[in-house]
Amino acid sequence: MLGLAIPVAAGFMTGQPGPGMVASLGGLALSGDGRGETFHEQLPGLIYALTAGFLAMLTGSVLDTYGLQSYGIPVIAAAALIGSISKPMARATTQFIIFTIISANISKGESHTIGVAILFLLGAAWPAGLFLVLRLLFRAILPALVPADTGKSAQYTMKQYLRRWMRTLTHLQVWHYTFRITLCLAAAEVFDWLWPSHHGYWVAVTVVIVVQRDLQAALPRAIRRAAGTTLGVMLISLRMLREPSNWAVIAVIAAMAALRLILIETNYLIYAAIQTPLVILLLEFGQESSWVVVMDRLAATFAGCGLAIVLGYLGWSSLFRTSA
């Protein structure tokens, strides 16, 4: 909650909402990715998230600054394949893909490439430091609620993961997510080309949110993701009924940032409905809203969900079952 809201508030108070938004994305990347009970179990996930987010902001900024958007899909395809190394790498590369798309579209050549990446790092350093301080504080006040660090190492080393991954590259099953996400993102690019200047990049973001690696029994969850994402866009459109103040928006960002970590463990549909407007509020903070923007975003969401389900799921299960 504090990791996301404070950078936005600082940007607003200093008259720099753009840099505040970029810094808040660093908090968004780190929050919720320290999986595990003890600090040693959580630390690898935080490092993965920080590295993936930083590289994504740098990559997206370079693609945008130098007009290399056409190279975005090959870069994303490579990241999707690398994600098959392990579950932590899968989460990290998914983050990389999402933040690369966002970074390539938020600045439109107006921001310095290194500056965007540094702002992201500073924004991530804030919740990381806050996490450590609050952990020590809660351990002192309520030690029973904070598991003791055991210092246990990971079950497998990265070298072992890489060896296994290299052996599995000869199997078609390892490539299915790369094929699916690349096909969907290529279709999203066509959509953006046919309908320019209408939040077309949100189609690509929606595709990455909905399409998952696990193809087995994934369609019901994908439909929940699609429904939650659409519901979230519709919820954010309610602010058009009465334009809230910037401080009210910051308060909503803080509340959503806290709720998402609870809902991801209890109700995934509602989690997606909270996560989507949270990202939109961060990306559009300080900008004037209009019904045109709302309808563009909603249309892009429908398009992204449709592409993800039709091109990312239907028929793929039987194809890879046959191939196996």
C-alpha positions in Angstrom: 0.0 0.0 0.0 2.7 2.5 1.0 5.1 1.3 -1.7 2.7 2.3 -4.5 0.9 5.3 -3.0 3.9 7.3 -1.6 5.7 7.7 -5.0 2.5 8.8 -6.7 1.8 11.3 -3.9 5.4 12.6 -4.0 5.2 13.1 -7.8 1.9 15.0 -7.4 3.2 17.2 -4.6 6.4 18.1 -6.6 4.5 18.7 -9.8 6.1 15.7 -11.5 3.3 13.1 -11.8 5.1 11.3 -14.7 8.2 10.4 -12.7 6.0 9.6 -9.7 4.1 7.1 -11.9 7.3 5.4 -13.2 8.6 5.1 -9.6 5.3 3.6 -8.5 5.6 0.9 -11.2 8.8 -0.2 -9.4 6.6 -0.8 -6.3 4.0 -2.6 -8.3 6.7 -4.9 -9.7 8.0 -5.8 -6.3 4.8 -6.1 -4.3 3.4 -9.6 -4.0 6.4 -11.3 -5.6 8.3 -12.2 -2.4 6.7 -15.7 -2.2 7.4 -17.8 0.9 7.2 -17.4 4.6 10.8 -16.6 5.7 13.0 -13.9 4.3 15.4 -16.3 2.7 12.4 -17.9 0.8 11.1 -14.4 -0.2 14.4 -12.9 -1.3 14.9 -14.8 -4.6 11.4 -13.7 -5.8 12.1 -10.1 -4.9 15.4 -10.2 -6.8 13.8 -11.8 -9.8 11.0 -9.2 -9.8 13.4 -6.3 -9.5 15.8 -7.5 -12.2 12.9 -8.3 -14.6 11.2 -5.0 -14.0 14.5 -3.0 -14.5 15.4 -4.8 -17.7 11.8 -4.4 -19.0 11.8 -0.6 -18.4 15.2 -0.3 -20.0 14.2 -2.5 -23.0 10.8 -0.8 -23.5 12.4 2.7 -23.4 15.1 1.7 -25.9 12.5 0.3 -28.3 10.4 3.5 -28.0 13.3 6.0 -28.1 15.0 4.5 -31.2 11.8 3.4 -33.0 12.6 -0.3 -32.7 9.0 -1.4 -31.9 9.2 -4.0 -34.6 11.8 -5.8 -32.6 9.6 -6.0 -29.6 7.9 -9.3 -30.5 11.1 -11.2 -31.0 12.4 -9.9 -27.6 9.2 -11.0 -25.9 9.2 -14.4 -27.6 12.8 -14.9 -26.3 11.6 -13.9 -22.8 8.7 -16.3 -23.0 11.0 -19.2 -23.9 13.5 -18.3 -21.1 10.6 -18.4 -18.7 10.2 -22.1 -19.1 13.5 -22.6 -17.1 11.6 -22.6 -13.8 8.5 -21.3 -12.0 10.3 -18.2 -10.6 11.7 -17.5 -14.0 8.2 -17.9 -15.5 6.8 -15.2 -13.1 9.8 -12.9 -13.8 9.5 -13.2 -17.6 5.8 -12.5 -17.5 6.5 -9.4 -15.5 9.3 -8.5 -18.0 6.8 -8.8 -20.9 4.1 -6.7 -19.3 6.5 -3.9 -18.2 8.3 -3.9 -21.5 5.0 -3.2 -23.3 4.1 -0.5 -20.8 7.5 1.1 -20.9 7.5 1.2 -24.7 4.2 3.1 -24.6 4.2 5.5 -21.6 6.9 7.9 -22.7 6.5 8.2 -26.5 10.1 9.2 -26.9 9.9 12.0 -24.3 11.8 10.4 -21.5 15.5 9.6 -21.1 16.1 5.8 -21.4 18.4 5.5 -18.4 16.3 8.0 -16.4 13.2 5.8 -16.7 15.1 2.7 -15.6 16.7 4.6 -12.6 13.3 6.0 -11.5 11.9 2.5 -11.6 14.8 1.2 -9.5 14.3 4.0 -7.0 10.6 3.2 -6.8 11.4 -0.4 -6.2 14.0 0.4 -3.6 11.4 2.2 -1.5 9.0 -0.8 -0.9 12.0 -3.1 -0.6 13.5 -1.0 2.2 10.1 -0.6 3.8 9.6 -4.4 3.7 12.8 -5.0 5.6 12.1 -2.2 8.2 8.5 -3.4 8.8 9.6 -7.0 9.0 12.0 -6.1 11.8 9.4 -4.0 13.5 6.7 -6.7 13.4 9.2 -9.3 14.6 9.9 -7.1 17.6 6.3 -6.4 18.4 4.6 -9.7 17.2 7.3 -12.3 16.9 4.8 -15.1 16.5 3.5 -13.7 13.2 6.9 -13.4 11.6 8.6 -16.8 10.8 12.2 -17.1 11.8 14.7 -17.2 8.9 16.1 -20.7 8.5 18.7 -19.8 5.9 17.7 -22.8 3.8 19.0 -22.7 0.2 17.0 -23.4 -2.9 16.3 -27.0 -3.8 18.0 -26.7 -7.2 20.7 -24.5 -8.4 20.4 -22.3 -11.5 23.0 -24.5 -13.2 20.8 -27.5 -12.7 17.7 -25.6 -14.0 19.6 -24.6 -17.1 20.8 -28.1 -17.8 17.3 -29.4 -17.6 16.0 -26.6 -19.7 18.5 -27.2 -22.5 17.5 -30.9 -22.6 13.8 -30.1 -22.9 14.2 -27.6 -25.7 14.0 -30.5 -28.1 10.4 -31.2 -27.0 7.5 -29.2 -28.6 5.7 -28.9 -25.3 8.3 -26.5 -24.0 7.6 -24.1 -26.9 3.8 -23.9 -26.7 3.6 -20.8 -24.5 6.1 -19.0 -26.8 4.1 -19.9 -29.9 0.8 -18.9 -28.2 1.9 -15.6 -26.7 3.8 -14.6 -29.9 0.8 -15.3 -32.1 -1.5 -13.3 -29.8 0.9 -10.3 -29.6 1.4 -10.3 -33.3 -2.4 -10.1 -33.7 -2.5 -7.3 -31.1 0.1 -5.4 -33.2 -2.2 -5.8 -36.2 -5.1 -4.4 -34.1 -2.9 -1.4 -33.1 -1.9 -0.8 -36.8 -5.6 -0.9 -37.9 -6.8 1.3 -35.0 -3.9 3.6 -34.1 -3.9 6.2 -31.3 -6.6 4.3 -29.4 -4.8 2.7 -26.5 -3.9 -0.3 -28.7 -1.0 -1.3 -26.4 -3.7 -2.2 -23.8 -4.7 -5.0 -26.2 -1.2 -6.5 -25.8 -1.2 -6.0 -22.0 -4.6 -7.7 -21.7 -3.3 -10.6 -23.8 -0.3 -11.2 -21.5 -2.6 -11.0 -18.4 -5.0 -13.6 -19.8 -2.7 -16.1 -21.6 -1.0 -18.4 -19.1 1.7 -20.9 -19.4 -0.3 -23.8 -18.0 -2.4 -25.0 -20.9 -4.0 -27.9 -19.1 -7.4 -26.8 -17.6 -6.3 -23.2 -18.0 -9.3 -21.9 -20.1 -11.7 -21.5 -17.1 -9.0 -19.4 -15.3 -8.4 -17.5 -18.4 -12.1 -16.7 -18.7 -12.0 -15.5 -15.1 -9.0 -13.3 -15.9 -10.8 -11.9 -18.9 -14.0 -11.3 -16.9 -12.1 -9.7 -14.1 -10.0 -7.5 -16.4 -13.2 -6.3 -18.2 -15.0 -5.7 -14.9 -12.0 -3.7 -13.8 -12.1 -1.4 -16.8 -15.8 -0.9 -16.3 -15.2 0.0 -12.6 -12.6 2.5 -13.5 -15.1 4.2 -15.9 -17.3 5.0 -12.9 -15.0 7.9 -12.0 -16.3 9.7 -15.1 -19.6 10.2 -13.3 -17.7 12.5 -10.9 -14.1 13.4 -11.5 -12.3 12.7 -8.1 -9.5 14.8 -6.7 -5.9 13.7 -7.1 -5.8 12.9 -3.4 -8.9 10.8 -3.6 -7.2 8.9 -6.5 -4.1 8.4 -4.4 -6.3 7.0 -1.5 -8.0 4.6 -4.0 -4.6 3.5 -5.3 -3.4 2.7 -1.7 -6.6 0.8 -0.9 -6.4 -1.3 -4.1 -2.7 -2.0 -3.5 -3.6 -3.5 -0.1 -6.6 -5.4 -1.3 -4.9 -7.1 -4.3 -2.6 -9.1 -2.1 -5.5 -10.5 -0.1 -7.7 -11.2 -3.1 -5.1 -13.1 -5.1 -5.3 -15.8 -2.4 -9.1 -15.8 -2.0 -10.9 -14.7 -5.2 -9.0 -14.4 -8.5 -11.8 -12.8 -10.5 -12.2 -9.9 -8.0 -8.4 -9.7 -7.8 -8.2 -9.1 -11.6 -11.0 -6.6 -11.2 -8.9 -4.7 -8.7 -5.5 -5.1 -10.4 -6.7 -3.7 -13.7 -8.0 -0.3 -12.5 -5.0 0.0 -10.2 -2.7 -0.2 -13.2 -4.8 2.2 -15.2 -4.9 4.7 -12.3 -1.1 4.6 -12.1 -0.6 5.0 -15.8 -3.1 7.8 -16.2 -2.5 9.6 -12.9 -2.6 13.4 -13.4 -4.2 13.1 -16.9 -7.7 14.2 -17.8 -10.2 11.4 -18.4 -12.9 11.3 -21.0 -15.5 8.9 -22.2 -13.6 8.5 -25.4 -10.6 7.2 -23.4 -12.8 4.9 -21.4 -14.5 3.4 -24.5 -11.1 3.0 -26.2 -9.8 1.1 -23.1 -12.9 -1.0 -22.9 -12.8 -1.9 -26.6 -9.0 -2.7 -26.3 -9.8 -5.0 -23.3 -12.5 -6.9 -25.2 -10.1 -7.2 -28.2 -7.3 -8.5 -26.0 -9.5 -11.0 -24.2 -10.9 -12.2 -27.5 -7.5 -12.6 -29.0 -6.1 -14.4 -25.9 -8.9 -16.9 -25.7 -9.3 -17.6 -29.5 -5.6 -17.6 -30.5 -4.1 -18.5 -27.1 -6.3 -21.4 -26.0 -8.8 -22.8 -28.5 -7.3 -25.8 -30.3 -3.9 -25.7 -28.6 -4.7 -28.5 -26.1 -5.6 -31.0 -28.8 -2.6 -29.9 -30.9 0.0 -30.5 -28.3 -1.7 -33.7 -27.0 -1.5 -35.0 -30.5 2.1 -33.9 -30.9 3.1 -35.6 -27.6 
